[in-house]
Amino acid sequence: MKFDEIVTALGAREGHHIADVGAGEGAFSVALARVVGPRGMIYAVDINEEVLKRLRKRVAEGALKNIEVIHGAEDNPKLAEGSLDGALLVDTYH
C-alpha cells in the first residue's frame, strides 16, 4: 500500500486526533502516529481481540504514546462524538 499517499490524502497534520477503524496490527496507525506527533492521538480501533493483543505489543515495544488501542464493537467503534479531525477505514467490513 502507498501509506504516504493515503496519509496525505487524509490531511493528517501535527496535533490531529485520527481514528484508524479496522486498525488490524496497526500499519496505518503507526504511520499516522508519526505525522500527528506527540500532541496528536491515533485511536486504533478493531473488533478482533487477538489482533489487538499484537497491536498493543507493537505500541508498547515502540513506545508509541500517541496511539490508543480500542476494542470496538461491530456496531460501535467506541469513539467520543466530536473528538476527531479525521478517520481512516481500510479493508473494513460493515
C-alpha positions in Angstrom: 0.0 0.0 0.0 1.0 3.6 -0.5 0.9 4.7 3.1 2.3 8.2 2.4 -0.2 9.0 -0.3 -3.1 7.8 1.9 -1.9 9.7 4.9 -1.5 12.8 2.7 -5.0 12.4 1.2 -6.4 12.2 4.7 -4.9 15.6 5.5 -3.3 14.4 8.7 -1.2 17.0 10.5 0.7 17.7 13.7 -1.7 17.6 16.7 -4.6 15.9 14.9 -6.7 13.2 16.5 -7.5 10.5 14.0 -9.3 7.2 14.2 -7.9 4.1 12.4 -11.1 2.0 12.3 -10.3 -1.6 11.5 -6.7 -1.0 12.5 -5.6 -4.6 12.5 -2.0 -4.8 13.6 -1.5 -1.1 13.1 0.4 -0.4 9.9 -1.6 2.8 9.3 -1.8 3.7 13.0 2.0 3.7 13.3 2.4 5.8 10.1 -0.3 8.3 11.3 1.3 8.5 14.8 4.5 9.8 13.2 2.6 12.5 11.4 0.4 13.7 14.3 3.3 13.8 16.6 3.3 13.9 20.4 0.5 16.5 20.6 -1.8 14.3 18.4 -3.5 11.0 19.0 -4.4 7.9 16.9 -7.3 5.8 18.1 -6.6 2.3 16.7 -10.0 0.5 16.7 -10.6 -3.1 15.9 -13.1 -5.7 17.0 -10.7 -8.7 16.9 -9.1 -9.1 20.4 -6.3 -11.4 19.1 -5.2 -8.7 16.6 -5.5 -6.0 19.3 -3.1 -8.0 21.5 -0.5 -7.9 18.8 -1.1 -4.2 18.2 -0.8 -3.4 21.9 2.5 -5.3 22.0 3.7 -3.3 19.0 2.6 0.0 20.6 4.4 -0.9 23.8 7.6 -2.0 22.2 7.7 1.1 20.0 6.9 3.3 23.0 4.2 4.9 20.8 2.4 7.0 23.5 0.2 8.7 20.9 -1.7 5.5 19.9 -4.7 4.4 22.0 -5.8 0.9 21.2 -9.6 0.5 21.4 -11.6 -2.8 21.4 -14.6 -1.6 19.4 -17.9 -3.5 18.8 -19.4 -4.4 15.4 -21.9 -1.6 15.8 -19.9 0.9 17.9 -16.2 2.0 17.4 -16.4 3.4 20.9 -15.1 6.9 19.9 -16.3 10.1 21.6 -18.6 12.2 19.4 -16.8 15.3 18.0 -13.4 14.1 19.1 -11.8 13.5 15.7 -10.1 15.5 13.0 -10.3 12.5 10.6 -11.0 8.8 10.3 -9.5 6.1 8.2 -11.3 2.9 7.3 -9.3 0.4 5.2 -10.5 -3.1 4.4 -13.3 -2.8 6.9 -16.4 -4.9 6.5 -19.7 -3.4 7.6 
